[in-house]
Amino acid sequence: MSGKIEVLDGGMSRLLESIGAPFKLPEWSALSLIEAPEYVTQAHQLYAQSGANILTTNTYGLVPHMLGQARFDSQAKILASRAGALAREVADNYDNVRVAGSIPPLFPSYRPELYRPELAETILAPLISGLLPYIDFWLIETQSSIGESLDTLAQIRRYSALPVYISYTLKDEEGRSEPAELRSGESISAAVDSALSAGVAAILFNCSQPEVMSDAIRKTVAIIAHSDSRDVRVGVYANAFMPEPVSDIPYAGISLLRPDMDPPNYLKWVEKWEADGALIIGGCCGIGPEHIAAIRQWVD
């Protein structure tokens, strides 16, 4: 797993809101894609200018529970294609910048118990076909369970032979650090073993508190080192949300950002993750261009 660190971009939703894009629930980051796509272009440009090697398509909100079923049915492929084209146009203006086609959780984030596998194909088909002409690889992100991640990968393989990265989200309730496990309660070793068997190109961890990432990274690196898939890279992009209280209610603290997640402090976590073995590093919700610029400066 030797190689140069790749710098992933940061979160999209908070950045769109901060630069004045139309932004509200339930559409969330998809609203600017629908009403004012020039803001999406601006966000990608800010990350590219900050030194990101990877731009992630603004497709996280393109699911029925956020768009509404009627809009999803009529516009999902159009919007996915638009998101891919916007990221591609920006990436092509920079050297060595790739586009990741984001495939989000198909149902509410952090809620593996709400996953309905019988609906997966219907939701994924327009997203995959819309993004495919524009991307360099697939990023199945914020996955709370092994089952959903593998179902999504299987659907992608029906359309595309591009590399697939899977990124898992971890339990991170207040006071938790180790051992790391998926939000479903499944172990890191089970998730990594299944992802390697499925032929992924990279395994990442995202949209969780930085405190829970190192254990997951170290375990993943160790499993890969003893496998037949030693070229698989490991990555991480944490969020800046306040820790959730110990509760069965997701998003309990999602509206607030941690004051200690400014670029210098986030960079301390980045340095630790690199020492743990991560080679793809960026940011998720609340981590913006200023954080990515700090990572780029440190990497260089």
C-alpha positions in Angstrom: 0.0 0.0 0.0 2.9 2.3 -0.6 2.2 5.5 -2.6 1.6 9.2 -2.5 -1.3 10.6 -0.4 -4.3 11.6 -2.5 -6.2 14.6 -1.1 -10.0 14.2 -1.2 -12.3 17.2 -1.2 -14.4 18.2 1.7 -18.1 18.4 2.5 -20.5 19.9 0.0 -23.6 20.8 1.9 -22.1 23.3 4.4 -20.0 24.8 1.7 -23.0 25.4 -0.6 -24.8 27.0 2.3 -21.9 29.2 3.2 -21.5 30.6 -0.4 -25.2 31.5 -0.7 -26.6 28.6 -2.6 -30.3 27.7 -2.2 -30.3 25.2 0.7 -33.0 23.7 2.8 -34.3 20.3 3.9 -35.4 17.9 2.6 -33.6 18.5 -0.6 -30.4 19.5 1.2 -27.4 19.7 -1.2 -29.5 18.7 -4.1 -31.5 21.9 -4.1 -28.6 23.9 -5.7 -28.2 21.2 -8.3 -31.8 21.7 -9.2 -32.2 25.5 -8.9 -28.7 27.0 -9.2 -26.0 24.6 -10.5 -23.5 27.4 -10.8 -23.0 27.2 -7.0 -22.1 23.5 -7.4 -19.4 24.5 -10.0 -18.1 27.2 -7.6 -17.9 24.7 -4.8 -15.9 22.2 -6.9 -13.6 25.1 -8.0 -12.9 26.0 -4.4 -11.8 22.5 -3.6 -9.7 22.2 -6.7 -8.1 25.5 -6.0 -7.4 24.3 -2.5 -5.4 21.3 -3.8 -7.9 18.4 -3.8 -6.9 15.6 -6.2 -10.4 14.1 -6.0 -13.7 16.0 -6.6 -16.8 14.2 -5.4 -20.1 14.6 -7.4 -22.9 16.4 -5.7 -25.2 13.4 -5.8 -25.6 12.7 -2.1 -29.2 14.1 -2.0 -30.4 12.4 -5.2 -32.5 9.8 -3.4 -36.3 9.5 -3.0 -36.5 10.4 0.7 -34.8 13.8 -0.1 -36.1 14.6 -3.5 -39.5 13.2 -3.1 -40.6 10.1 -5.1 -42.2 12.0 -8.0 -39.2 14.2 -8.6 -36.8 11.3 -8.2 -38.7 9.3 -10.8 -38.8 12.1 -13.3 -35.4 13.8 -12.7 -32.9 11.5 -10.9 -31.0 10.6 -14.0 -31.0 14.1 -15.4 -29.7 15.5 -12.1 -27.1 12.8 -11.7 -25.8 13.5 -15.2 -25.7 17.2 -14.4 -23.8 16.6 -11.2 -21.3 14.5 -13.1 -20.8 17.0 -15.9 -20.3 19.9 -13.4 -17.5 18.0 -11.5 -15.9 16.8 -14.8 -15.8 20.3 -16.2 -13.9 21.6 -13.2 -11.6 18.6 -12.9 -10.6 18.9 -16.5 -9.2 22.4 -15.9 -6.6 21.0 -13.4 -3.8 18.5 -13.6 -4.2 15.2 -11.9 -7.7 15.8 -10.5 -10.1 12.8 -10.7 -13.9 12.7 -10.3 -15.5 10.3 -7.8 -19.1 9.4 -8.6 -20.8 9.5 -5.2 -23.4 6.9 -4.5 -25.1 7.8 -1.2 -27.1 5.7 1.3 -30.3 4.9 -0.5 -32.4 5.6 2.7 -31.8 7.9 5.7 -28.1 8.1 6.7 -26.9 6.3 9.8 -30.1 4.1 9.8 -29.1 0.6 8.5 -32.4 -0.8 9.8 -34.3 1.2 7.2 -32.5 -0.3 4.2 -34.9 -2.0 1.8 -32.8 -4.2 -0.6 -35.8 -4.8 -2.9 -35.8 -1.1 -3.8 -32.1 -0.8 -4.4 -32.0 -1.5 -8.1 -34.7 1.0 -8.8 -33.0 3.8 -6.9 -29.5 3.0 -8.2 -30.1 2.6 -11.9 -30.7 6.3 -12.7 -27.8 7.4 -10.5 -25.3 5.0 -12.0 -26.3 5.6 -15.6 -26.4 9.4 -15.2 -23.0 9.6 -13.6 -21.1 7.0 -15.7 -20.0 9.1 -18.6 -18.3 11.7 -16.4 -16.5 9.9 -13.6 -13.2 8.2 -13.0 -14.3 5.8 -10.2 -17.2 5.1 -7.9 -17.4 6.2 -4.3 -20.1 4.3 -2.3 -20.1 6.4 0.7 -21.5 6.7 4.3 -22.4 3.1 4.3 -23.8 1.9 7.6 -24.0 -1.9 6.8 -22.1 -4.5 4.8 -25.3 -5.6 3.0 -26.1 -2.3 1.5 -22.6 -1.6 0.4 -22.3 -5.0 -1.4 -25.7 -4.6 -3.0 -24.7 -1.3 -4.3 -21.4 -2.6 -5.7 -23.2 -5.4 -7.4 -25.6 -3.0 -9.1 -22.6 -0.8 -10.3 -20.9 -3.9 -11.8 -24.0 -4.4 -14.0 -23.2 -1.1 -15.7 -19.5 -0.3 -15.2 -16.0 -1.8 -14.8 -14.6 1.4 -13.2 -12.8 1.1 -9.8 -15.1 1.1 -6.8 -14.3 2.6 -3.4 -16.5 1.8 -0.4 -16.6 4.2 2.5 -18.2 3.2 5.8 -19.6 5.3 8.6 -18.8 4.3 12.2 -20.6 4.4 15.5 -19.4 7.7 17.2 -21.8 8.5 20.0 -20.5 10.8 22.7 -17.6 9.3 24.6 -16.8 6.5 22.2 -13.4 6.0 20.6 -12.6 2.3 20.3 -13.2 -0.4 19.2 -14.5 0.9 15.9 -17.6 -0.7 14.3 -20.1 0.1 11.7 -23.3 1.8 12.7 -25.0 -1.6 12.1 -22.8 -3.1 14.8 -20.9 -5.1 12.3 -17.2 -5.4 12.8 -14.5 -3.7 10.9 -12.9 -7.0 10.0 -16.1 -8.3 8.5 -16.6 -5.2 6.5 -13.0 -5.2 5.2 -13.1 -8.9 4.4 -16.3 -8.6 2.4 -15.1 -5.5 0.5 -11.8 -7.2 -0.4 -13.7 -10.3 -1.6 -15.9 -8.0 -3.8 -12.8 -6.5 -5.5 -12.8 -2.9 -4.2 -10.0 -0.6 -5.1 -10.1 1.3 -1.8 -11.7 1.1 1.7 -12.5 4.4 3.5 -14.2 5.7 6.6 -16.3 8.9 6.6 -19.0 11.0 8.2 -18.0 10.1 11.8 -16.1 11.8 14.6 -12.3 11.8 14.1 -11.8 10.0 17.4 -13.2 6.7 16.0 -11.2 6.7 12.8 -7.7 5.5 13.8 -8.8 2.1 15.1 -10.7 1.4 11.9 -7.7 2.5 9.8 -5.2 0.4 11.7 -7.4 -2.7 11.5 -8.0 -2.2 7.8 -4.4 -1.8 7.0 -3.5 -4.9 9.0 -6.1 -7.0 7.2 -5.0 -5.8 3.8 -1.4 -6.5 4.6 -2.2 -10.1 5.2 -4.4 -10.5 2.2 -4.0 -11.1 -1.5 -5.2 -7.5 -2.2 -2.3 -5.5 -1.0 -2.8 -2.7 -3.6 -6.1 -1.7 -2.0 -5.7 1.8 -0.5 -7.2 3.0 2.8 -8.7 6.4 3.3 -10.6 8.6 5.8 -12.7 11.8 5.8 -14.2 12.7 9.1 -17.0 15.2 9.8 -16.9 18.2 12.2 -20.3 17.6 13.9 -20.7 17.8 17.6 -20.7 14.3 19.2 -24.2 12.7 19.3 -25.6 11.9 22.7 -26.0 8.3 23.5 -29.4 7.8 21.8 -31.3 5.8 19.2 -32.2 9.1 17.5 -29.9 9.9 14.6 -28.9 13.5 13.8 -29.4 14.5 17.5 -26.5 16.9 17.3 -26.1 17.3 13.6 -26.9 21.0 13.4 -23.8 22.1 15.3 -20.2 22.0 14.4 -17.3 21.5 16.7 -15.3 24.6 17.5 -12.1 22.5 17.7 -12.3 21.3 14.1 -10.5 24.3 12.6 -7.9 23.6 10.0 -4.9 23.4 12.4 -6.7 21.0 14.7 -8.1 18.9 11.9 -4.6 18.6 10.5 -3.4 17.0 13.7 -5.9 14.2 13.0 -4.7 14.0 9.4 -1.2 13.5 10.6 -2.3 10.7 12.9 -4.3 9.0 10.1 -1.4 9.1 7.8 0.8 7.5 10.4 -1.9 4.8 10.8 -1.7 4.0 7.1 -4.3 6.2 5.4 -3.3 7.3 1.8 -6.6 9.0 0.8 -7.5 11.9 3.2 -10.1 14.6 3.0 -13.1 15.8 4.9 -16.8 15.3 5.2 -19.6 17.5 6.7 -18.3 20.8 8.1 -14.8 20.3 6.6 -14.2 23.0 3.9 -11.7 24.3 1.4 -9.6 25.9 4.1 -9.1 22.5 5.7 -8.2 20.9 2.3 -5.7 23.7 1.6 -4.0 22.9 5.0 -3.9 19.2 4.1 -2.5 20.0 0.7 0.2 22.2 2.1 1.2 19.5 4.6 1.3 16.8 2.0 3.4 18.9 -0.3 
